[in-house]
Amino acid sequence: MDPVTSTIVIPDAGVLPFLGSADRNLRVLEELLAADVHVRGNEVRLLGEPADVAFAERAVTELVAMALRNPELTSDGVRRTVGMLEANTAASPAEVLSLDILSRRGKTIRPKTLNQKHYVDAIDTHTIVFGIGPAGTGKTYLAMAKAVHALQSKQVSRIILTRPAVEAGERLGFLPGTLNEKIDPYLRPLYDALHDMMDREAIPKLMEAGTIEVAPLAYMRGRTLNDAFIILDEAQNTTAEQMKMFLTRLGFGSKIVVTGDVTQVDLPGGASSGLRVVREILDGVDDVHFSTLTSNDVVRHRLVSDIVDAYERFEAETRPESVGHTPAHRSGGQRRGTRR
């Protein structure tokens, strides 16, 4: 079949974001597409087999739309856009990757994968949401961003952040300092996320006023939490009884997000994780949603996704009853284009 050509004109405002710093985005796009890519001025010329050119047209169109919305389009965004198109998802990558959750001092927090967007949408539409997935998938960070947004937009009057401190175990009493000083290391990741999303100077005042509370899970017992956005982090380290206790703290006007990774349980003595059994228990309960994130949703260093997959393959081989995740490998040619 004879090669075909196609030309796409980029609006002036989108040219530099589309190309990226030192043409970095363009070079990544050239590596990922089977069609040849040539850029002259604000025109992108595609050359190759009809199917390859058609796919490249979709990719360039989506990236141009993203570049017009987000002047800070990165090479990672280019990779994720092409990956979503290769997966034949119905969603538009530009719509998924341009959804703003929270903005502060020029930094905008957005979902970076389709599953992350589904997770964020579920938080908007359900009262209780479980975000389950490996490290680096953004499950806690996105929940924190939604909590801060809910507080700032007056959807709730307070944020409550909690996690079990099981790593301390029986040794907690032997640690130096007050109780708050002893448990602070186990709550530090939640403080770190808060500092990314709010003015550092405002956080102590909000905590003193009770508008933001960061506390160990044990502090939740016996309470009813009204008009609050409540996040339980590291929920794989709760027992079934603790999970029930936490979920039944839900009060009027509140929302709960539970996050955890069922492959990293630190409970002592082989105790069963409450996060592992809660899905079966709450299956079919109205207004409860379970979002599953995978290694494909890891947004840390690209090597983290490979590490997650390697561990899942190892567990699948050594424990036949477990189910490993096999990552989808990208296909397509490696032709390089040129910018003129």
Disulfide bonds with the S-S distance in Angstrom:
none
